[in-house]
Amino acid sequence: MNTPQTRSVLIFGGAGFIGSNLAHHLLTTSDARVHIFDNLTRAGVHYNLEWLKRAAAGSGRLQVTIADIRDARAVEKAVAQATEIYHLAAQVAVTTSVADPRFDFEVNLAGTFNILDAARRCGRQPFLLFTSTNKVYGDLGLGAPMVTRTNYIYPHHVGVSESQRLDFHSPYGCSKGAADQYVHDFARIYKLPTVVLRMSCIAGPRQFGTEDQGWVAHFLYSALQKKPVVIYGDGRQVRDVLCVQDLVRAFDAVRQHLGTTHGEVYNIGGGMENTVSLLELIELIEEMAGHNLRYVLDERRPGDQLVYITDFSKLQRATGWKPEMNLRQTLKSLWSFWDEHQEVIGQMDRRIAPAEAFAVAAELSGRAG
């Protein structure tokens, strides 16, 4: 049985990009028990599980449950002993949400409800952090931007704060936005200590990067493999980029300041100092790689904001957090990950057989690594 001092951390989506970074941080810097709950559908996750198994080093602190957040019974069983819950599991692509809105709804909204309801009924009042998205703000209503050779600019825009009106512009925006409102309201109605982080672009190691998710990694890996990329729109779209290690530090900061952060919603991203357009990122990657990245243009995708820059000042005031890694450092960390895993990343278009991923996780399931 857990003592009051023992952290029992449950990470939904724990084998994924952000989840595995969080799990590794906990395994290497704390004495927390780490329970990963993942359905193992994303390419590359079994490599992350192997990495985490090595980090656990027979300590008895790592457990893996292979299941889906749409399975309410499996969620309830996992939540029962958790003191902290990080809900990172999601359908993450706008394009997928447009093609299959029911699947998007069932994962992002119904799955989130399963987690919240289990946390409400478990009797332990666990801390629950939910990662939402900047897509809940829609097109922002900023009007027509200034257009330069490489980017869009709103001269007087200093970033999007939490006071920005919610305005869902895709099934993905709807499902994530509705989910983050449920998380926010469960803090008010049921007194659960929940926090919502509305994330901008996150990048860094353990990100295998595809066209639909992880565009910074996708662009870098494509350049290193001398493969072309598709740009949807004209490439002048601007985002702020946050390194995943800085995001994990924010998770810690939010938990450590729970007296202030309980029940709050925060925007998180790299901010004004870490903004880049798609075309500017390509130029930076070309400078670092020493050769051109070929690309073709296609139609702009639904729900795509021309400019999104995070105002993270509310989070900074509450916790003292701010980004430490700049964009170039983030790219270097991705490049280092590529150097160590380029053969794996080069094969990411070939899906890992589920049986192979299952075999790795089954070795960990129900016990520690």
JOWOPE-V988941 format. One record per residue. N is the residue number from 1. RES is the residue in one small letter. SS is DSSP state (H for helix, E for strand, - for the rest). Layout:
{{N | RES | SS} {N | RES | SS}}
//
This chain:
{{1 | m | -} {2 | n | -} {3 | t | -} {4 | p | -} {5 | q | -} {6 | t | -} {7 | r | -} {8 | s | E} {9 | v | E} {10 | l | E} {11 | i | E} {12 | f | E} {13 | g | -} {14 | g | -} {15 | a | -} {16 | g | -} {17 | f | H} {18 | i | H} {19 | g | H} {20 | s | H} {21 | n | H} {22 | l | H} {23 | a | H} {24 | h | H} {25 | h | H} {26 | l | H} {27 | l | H} {28 | t | H} {29 | t | H} {30 | s | -} {31 | d | -} {32 | a | -} {33 | r | E} {34 | v | E} {35 | h | E} {36 | i | E} {37 | f | E} {38 | d | E} {39 | n | -} {40 | l | -} {41 | t | -} {42 | r | -} {43 | a | -} {44 | g | -} {45 | v | H} {46 | h | H} {47 | y | H} {48 | n | H} {49 | l | H} {50 | e | H} {51 | w | H} {52 | l | H} {53 | k | H} {54 | r | H} {55 | a | H} {56 | a | H} {57 | a | -} {58 | g | -} {59 | s | -} {60 | g | -} {61 | r | -} {62 | l | E} {63 | q | E} {64 | v | E} {65 | t | E} {66 | i | E} {67 | a | -} {68 | d | -} {69 | i | -} {70 | r | -} {71 | d | -} {72 | a | H} {73 | r | H} {74 | a | H} {75 | v | H} {76 | e | H} {77 | k | H} {78 | a | H} {79 | v | H} {80 | a | -} {81 | q | -} {82 | a | -} {83 | t | -} {84 | e | E} {85 | i | E} {86 | y | E} {87 | h | E} {88 | l | -} {89 | a | -} {90 | a | -} {91 | q | -} {92 | v | -} {93 | a | -} {94 | v | H} {95 | t | H} {96 | t | H} {97 | s | H} {98 | v | H} {99 | a | H} {100 | d | -} {101 | p | H} {102 | r | H} {103 | f | H} {104 | d | H} {105 | f | H} {106 | e | H} {107 | v | H} {108 | n | H} {109 | l | H} {110 | a | H} {111 | g | H} {112 | t | H} {113 | f | H} {114 | n | H} {115 | i | H} {116 | l | H} {117 | d | H} {118 | a | H} {119 | a | H} {120 | r | H} {121 | r | H} {122 | c | -} {123 | g | -} {124 | r | -} {125 | q | -} {126 | p | -} {127 | f | E} {128 | l | E} {129 | l | E} {130 | f | E} {131 | t | E} {132 | s | E} {133 | t | E} {134 | n | H} {135 | k | H} {136 | v | H} {137 | y | H} {138 | g | -} {139 | d | -} {140 | l | -} {141 | g | -} {142 | l | -} {143 | g | -} {144 | a | -} {145 | p | -} {146 | m | E} {147 | v | E} {148 | t | -} {149 | r | -} {150 | t | -} {151 | n | -} {152 | y | E} {153 | i | E} {154 | y | -} {155 | p | -} {156 | h | -} {157 | h | -} {158 | v | -} {159 | g | -} {160 | v | E} {161 | s | -} {162 | e | -} {163 | s | -} {164 | q | -} {165 | r | -} {166 | l | -} {167 | d | -} {168 | f | -} {169 | h | -} {170 | s | -} {171 | p | H} {172 | y | H} {173 | g | H} {174 | c | H} {175 | s | H} {176 | k | H} {177 | g | H} {178 | a | H} {179 | a | H} {180 | d | H} {181 | q | H} {182 | y | H} {183 | v | H} {184 | h | H} {185 | d | H} {186 | f | H} {187 | a | H} {188 | r | H} {189 | i | H} {190 | y | -} {191 | k | -} {192 | l | -} {193 | p | -} {194 | t | E} {195 | v | E} {196 | v | E} {197 | l | E} {198 | r | E} {199 | m | E} {200 | s | -} {201 | c | E} {202 | i | E} {203 | a | E} {204 | g | -} {205 | p | -} {206 | r | -} {207 | q | -} {208 | f | -} {209 | g | -} {210 | t | -} {211 | e | -} {212 | d | -} {213 | q | -} {214 | g | -} {215 | w | H} {216 | v | H} {217 | a | H} {218 | h | H} {219 | f | H} {220 | l | H} {221 | y | H} {222 | s | H} {223 | a | H} {224 | l | H} {225 | q | -} {226 | k | -} {227 | k | -} {228 | p | -} {229 | v | E} {230 | v | E} {231 | i | E} {232 | y | E} {233 | g | -} {234 | d | -} {235 | g | -} {236 | r | -} {237 | q | -} {238 | v | E} {239 | r | E} {240 | d | E} {241 | v | E} {242 | l | E} {243 | c | E} {244 | v | H} {245 | q | H} {246 | d | H} {247 | l | H} {248 | v | H} {249 | r | H} {250 | a | H} {251 | f | H} {252 | d | H} {253 | a | H} {254 | v | H} {255 | r | H} {256 | q | H} {257 | h | -} {258 | l | H} {259 | g | H} {260 | t | H} {261 | t | H} {262 | h | -} {263 | g | -} {264 | e | -} {265 | v | E} {266 | y | E} {267 | n | E} {268 | i | E} {269 | g | -} {270 | g | -} {271 | g | -} {272 | m | H} {273 | e | H} {274 | n | H} {275 | t | E} {276 | v | E} {277 | s | E} {278 | l | H} {279 | l | H} {280 | e | H} {281 | l | H} {282 | i | H} {283 | e | H} {284 | l | H} {285 | i | H} {286 | e | H} {287 | e | H} {288 | m | H} {289 | a | H} {290 | g | -} {291 | h | -} {292 | n | -} {293 | l | -} {294 | r | -} {295 | y | E} {296 | v | E} {297 | l | E} {298 | d | E} {299 | e | -} {300 | r | -} {301 | r | -} {302 | p | -} {303 | g | -} {304 | d | -} {305 | q | -} {306 | l | -} {307 | v | E} {308 | y | E} {309 | i | -} {310 | t | E} {311 | d | -} {312 | f | -} {313 | s | H} {314 | k | H} {315 | l | H} {316 | q | H} {317 | r | H} {318 | a | H} {319 | t | H} {320 | g | -} {321 | w | -} {322 | k | -} {323 | p | -} {324 | e | -} {325 | m | -} {326 | n | -} {327 | l | H} {328 | r | H} {329 | q | H} {330 | t | H} {331 | l | H} {332 | k | H} {333 | s | H} {334 | l | H} {335 | w | H} {336 | s | H} {337 | f | H} {338 | w | H} {339 | d | H} {340 | e | H} {341 | h | H} {342 | q | H} {343 | e | H} {344 | v | H} {345 | i | H} {346 | g | H} {347 | q | -} {348 | m | -} {349 | d | -} {350 | r | -} {351 | r | -} {352 | i | -} {353 | a | -} {354 | p | H} {355 | a | H} {356 | e | H} {357 | a | H} {358 | f | H} {359 | a | H} {360 | v | H} {361 | a | H} {362 | a | H} {363 | e | H} {364 | l | H} {365 | s | E} {366 | g | -} {367 | r | -} {368 | a | -} {369 | g | -}}
//
